Amino acid sequence: MVYNQIEDLALLLKSISHPIRLKILCMLQDREMSVSEIRAAVETSGANITQHLNILRNQGVIDFRKDANFIYNRIADKRIIELMRAMQQIFCKTSHDQSTSKNV
């Protein structure tokens, strides 16, 4: 990796490193969602969701489209979906899987 790639990766990881942003990205892996759907699933204020979505948009992690009065968000780069799935496989194992791996 060259230095510019390392800097870009560090910025990406920083932009997704908040628990709410990680939860948003987990939800957006499979489908696009409106801001109100995300707010309901994350159970926080609209202003808080908007702030986190703006951070993700500004870093190019997510994109959006407008449809009438609704804004739908989606992950902008398939590599982000791959990253999220890899992190889930590594860090979100079931308790049975975790206890089995400790015995190995």
C-alpha positions in Angstrom: 0.0 0.0 0.0 1.2 3.4 -0.8 0.9 6.3 1.7 -2.1 7.9 -0.1 -4.0 4.6 0.0 -3.2 4.3 3.7 -4.5 7.8 4.4 -7.7 7.2 2.4 -8.3 3.9 4.3 -7.7 5.7 7.6 -10.3 8.3 6.7 -12.7 5.7 5.6 -12.3 3.7 8.9 -12.6 6.9 10.9 -15.8 7.8 9.1 -17.5 4.4 9.9 -16.1 4.0 13.4 -19.1 5.3 15.3 -21.6 2.7 16.6 -24.6 4.4 15.0 -22.8 4.7 11.6 -21.8 1.0 11.8 -25.5 0.1 12.5 -26.6 2.2 9.6 -24.2 0.5 7.3 -25.2 -2.9 8.5 -28.8 -2.1 7.6 -27.9 -0.6 4.2 -26.0 -3.8 3.1 -29.1 -5.4 1.7 -31.2 -2.6 0.5 -31.6 1.2 0.4 -33.6 2.8 3.2 -35.3 6.1 3.7 -34.1 8.5 6.5 -37.3 7.8 8.5 -36.7 4.0 8.2 -33.2 4.4 9.5 -34.3 6.7 12.3 -36.9 4.2 13.4 -34.5 1.3 13.3 -31.7 3.1 15.1 -34.1 4.7 17.6 -32.5 8.1 17.8 -33.5 11.7 16.8 -33.8 12.8 13.2 -31.1 15.4 13.8 -28.7 12.8 15.1 -29.4 10.5 12.1 -29.0 13.3 9.7 -25.6 14.2 11.2 -24.3 10.6 10.9 -25.7 10.3 7.3 -23.9 13.5 6.3 -20.6 12.2 7.6 -21.0 9.0 5.6 -22.1 10.9 2.5 -19.2 13.4 2.8 -16.7 10.5 2.9 -18.4 8.9 -0.2 -19.5 5.8 1.9 -23.1 6.2 1.1 -25.1 7.9 -1.7 -28.7 8.9 -1.8 -31.6 9.6 -4.2 -34.7 11.8 -3.7 -38.1 10.5 -4.5 -40.8 13.1 -3.9 -40.5 14.0 -0.2 -38.3 11.0 0.7 -34.5 10.6 0.6 -33.3 7.0 0.2 -29.8 6.1 1.2 -27.6 3.3 -0.1 -24.0 2.2 0.2 -22.1 3.8 -2.7 -19.2 1.3 -3.1 -19.6 -2.5 -3.2 -16.2 -2.7 -1.3 -17.9 -1.2 1.7 -20.5 -4.0 1.6 -17.7 -6.5 1.4 -15.9 -4.8 4.3 -19.1 -4.9 6.5 -19.7 -8.6 5.7 -16.1 -9.5 6.5 -16.2 -7.6 9.8 -19.5 -9.3 10.7 -18.0 -12.7 10.0 -14.9 -12.0 12.1 -16.5 -10.0 15.0 -20.2 -11.0 15.2 -20.0 -14.7 15.7 -22.7 -16.4 17.7 -21.8 -17.2 21.3 -21.6 -20.9 20.4 -19.0 -20.1 17.7 -17.0 -18.0 20.1 -16.9 -20.6 22.9 -15.9 -23.3 20.3 -13.0 -21.1 19.0 -11.7 -20.5 22.5 -11.3 -24.3 23.0 -9.2 -24.7 19.8 
